[in-house]
Amino acid sequence: MSEQQDWLVSVSDSGTQVLAASGGWTLAGAGSLATILNGFRPDPQRAQKIRLDLSRLDALDTVGALLLRQFRDRMTLEGLSVLIVNVRPEHIALIDAVWRAADSEPVAPPKRRPLADAIENAGRASIKALHSSVELISYFGLVITTLARVLIHPKRLRFTALVYHMDHTGLRCLPILGLLSFLIGVVLAYQGAEQLRRLAAEIYVVNLLGLSILREIGILITAIIVAGRSGSAFTAQIGTMKVNQEIDAMRTIGLDPIEMLVVPRILALMLVMPLLTFFANMIALFGGATMSYILLDINFYQFVNQMRIPIDFWDATVALIKAPVFALVIGMVGCYEGLLVSGSAESVGLRTTKSVVESIFLVIVLNAFFSVLFQIIHI
Amino acid sequence: MTLPAADTVMRIRGLVTRFAGHLVHDGVDLDVYRGEVLGVVGASGSGKSVLLKAVVGLVEPSAGHIEVLGHDIDALSERERIALQARCGVLFQDGALFSSLTVAQNVAVPLVEHTDLPRTLIDEVVRVKIAMVGLPAEAALKYPSELSGGMRKRAGLARALALDPEILLLDEPTAGLDPIGAAAFDQLIGSLQHGLGLTVFMVTHDLDSLAAICDRIAVLNERKLLVGTLDSLQQVPNPWIRDYFGGPRGRAALGTGA
């Protein structure tokens, strides 16, 4: 390949300025070539015209042809006429194609108006939020009526789908749920023991564990894991079907996507969630009991006996009341976000994230609401 | 470097590919010459797209050699392979544009990643490429989801051409386009091929494309490849090929009448 300086050579200076382009005007050296061309100043003495000879040009590609065009345009702007001569036959079509394309007007991206844009975005977001809450309410109604219809006519229930989703959201959730619950129990017992030991009230670790796990922590950890595991899966599954137009296909065949897809999922989750919560509670208590035995020498018999003092019937069952409600929320949000997926694969990812965040948010808010409610009705 | 007389840019010898025990290609040989438009046809599921993927290195062949621009693609280091890929532009079936980027950003990706051009020059090159594939200038700021199928293909073509490749590989470029759009796309490929001196390797179903722009045609049938011109292939006594060119659509496209 030629030296950098060889790209543009002044050949003769008689009368008009004659330049010769040589070497390879290609993408490979385009950066340096652009610098040379932009740095070129015509000879002020004699130059009214420039003849640019391309006969020694070894290689030319679209970038080279574009730079040639830019060079000519810049010279023209400076009041010089540029005559391009001796174009090699194999370059004619290329230069022609690129120059024609270069004639297109560039479009400027829309101007930014910081304040006005912010106000506009806020307005749009508010209207969108209003619309989406109306949609959410009507979706809620649709799902509830469909759910009721399926329960009245059990033949409409997709039993295979229901069992499949119970297997996936329930049975297959057990290992991870068990492990995490056990660890939570261990950590609670450990922290409680540290503090209560100072008051010589180690035995109250049992009360602490029993109440906190059975009333709040067991169900919360279950709901969070289910939201992250199954809620997201619902969104991704339904969203991918939406992208593939499977939902549209269902509608044209006369199948109701709510009945086919949403009801089995929500129902499966509602059936499975109380069982998962019970499982999580037991494992977490077992973790706490194990830690109490190791740290405080409280054996399992003492642990269970002590538990019976503070824990009444309602303490043991409130979590099981909350579980189906949380399941309904997680399932609804998961399926709803899935149905909102539009067009692209990117949208599936976006909606899945939203679904998990929204359902965990709603679960925690509802949990607080339940705490207050149970306080008021004394259970 | 001197090249042999019949300047071969791609050489496939004894290619065998296997998917989960299923034999897709069994000893495929193919030469692609510089400056030609080669159409690859075959029944659905006959492995046309797999052949294209094998050529660009997305599918590992079970046996055989593929040489692209004089390099055996199995023998290349990672760095050399990337350099070679920059010399081959690929247009996937639906454009395969990055959905989170605008059309202009999509076309700019190879330029930003593989060259050290100043940003202003990249923007100019992108504008020219977008105009060259016949997209209106406003399309540059749009996202792929806002474009029609035909425009997405054109945008994908602009991205494939971003680095001025020597070989352009197209996977069913006219599938899913209306006849007018398909004819316009054929014309576009023909004129770009002429203007940029490209070698085009085109997988297609479209008989009109074959008749309009292909110099030679490779037929993938029974896991083997048969290469010829449109005329010579019609003389081949193979039932699939006879049905393909002799069917009503084939006759209409080739203008041989009923």
Chai-1 contact restraints between the chains, C-beta under 6 A:
chainA,res_idxA,chainB,res_idxB,connection_type,confidence,min_distance_angstrom,max_distance_angstrom,comment,restraint_id
A,L27,B,D164,contact,1.0,0.0,6.0,A-B,restraint_1
A,A30,B,L117,contact,1.0,0.0,6.0,A-B,restraint_2
A,G31,B,D116,contact,1.0,0.0,6.0,A-B,restraint_3
A,G31,B,L117,contact,1.0,0.0,6.0,A-B,restraint_4
A,A34,B,L121,contact,1.0,0.0,6.0,A-B,restraint_5
A,D61,B,D164,contact,1.0,0.0,6.0,A-B,restraint_6
A,T62,B,D164,contact,1.0,0.0,6.0,A-B,restraint_7
A,V63,B,V125,contact,1.0,0.0,6.0,A-B,restraint_8
A,L66,B,V128,contact,1.0,0.0,6.0,A-B,restraint_9
A,A93,B,H194,contact,1.0,0.0,6.0,A-B,restraint_10
A,A93,B,G195,contact,1.0,0.0,6.0,A-B,restraint_11
A,L94,B,G195,contact,1.0,0.0,6.0,A-B,restraint_12
A,A97,B,G195,contact,1.0,0.0,6.0,A-B,restraint_13
A,V98,B,V128,contact,1.0,0.0,6.0,A-B,restraint_14
A,A101,B,V128,contact,1.0,0.0,6.0,A-B,restraint_15
A,A101,B,A131,contact,1.0,0.0,6.0,A-B,restraint_16
A,A101,B,M132,contact,1.0,0.0,6.0,A-B,restraint_17
A,A102,B,V128,contact,1.0,0.0,6.0,A-B,restraint_18
A,S104,B,A131,contact,1.0,0.0,6.0,A-B,restraint_19
A,S104,B,A137,contact,1.0,0.0,6.0,A-B,restraint_20
A,E105,B,A137,contact,1.0,0.0,6.0,A-B,restraint_21
A,P106,B,R127,contact,1.0,0.0,6.0,A-B,restraint_22
A,V107,B,A137,contact,1.0,0.0,6.0,A-B,restraint_23
A,V107,B,E138,contact,1.0,0.0,6.0,A-B,restraint_24
A,P109,B,L141,contact,1.0,0.0,6.0,A-B,restraint_25
A,G343,B,S145,contact,1.0,0.0,6.0,A-B,restraint_26
A,S344,B,S99,contact,1.0,0.0,6.0,A-B,restraint_27
A,S344,B,S145,contact,1.0,0.0,6.0,A-B,restraint_28
A,E346,B,S99,contact,1.0,0.0,6.0,A-B,restraint_29
A,E346,B,S100,contact,1.0,0.0,6.0,A-B,restraint_30
